[in-house]
Amino acid sequence: MKLIKRDCLGKLEREVKELGSIKLRMVRVKPVKGDDKELIKFVNSWSMRCAEPLRSYCRSVLSRLVKYFTPGSINELLSEVLGRGLSIEVALILLSQCDLVHCNEYAVKEYIETGKVDINQLMSILQNEGVGISPEELRTIINGGYNQAKSNRLSWLPRFVRR
């Protein structure tokens, strides 16, 4: 009886190993499919919240991320960043290092939890990506002091009343 159980367990173990190796070979990387208009709308809605010097960079990072991760998960992460009063530019700079093979979420999670980030690390990432921005300007963006646009005193009114 024990011999039969060992034999069955051995076969089962062998099948599990074979299935595991087959699955690894068969898995192919596929970008998340979705309506292009919806993805463009999603990317534009988040990139417009970025400061002007980094807006095009944020748009390219979001366009790349949306190919591999669901818009819902990106939306949830960026909403959490905004909810804590942090800079979405920093989160996107840190997320720009993510790809399908390697994604270091630790830096983003640490930023969300503590609100602290190494400006030298951000400058290094931006320089490697070919973005030219001064450390003072980046520090101003991180602290939220960058003047994105002059606000209108009547911006709370509907557009048709302001005309």
Protein Blocks (a to p, Z undefined) as FASTA:
>chain_A
ZZmmmmmmmmmmmmmmmmmmmmmmmpccddddddfklmmmmmmmmmmmpcfklmmmmmmm
mmmmmmmmcfklmmmmmmmmmmnopafklmmmmmmmpcfkbccfklmmmmmmnopacfkl
mmmmmmmnopacdfklmmmmmnopacfbacdfklmpcfklmZZ
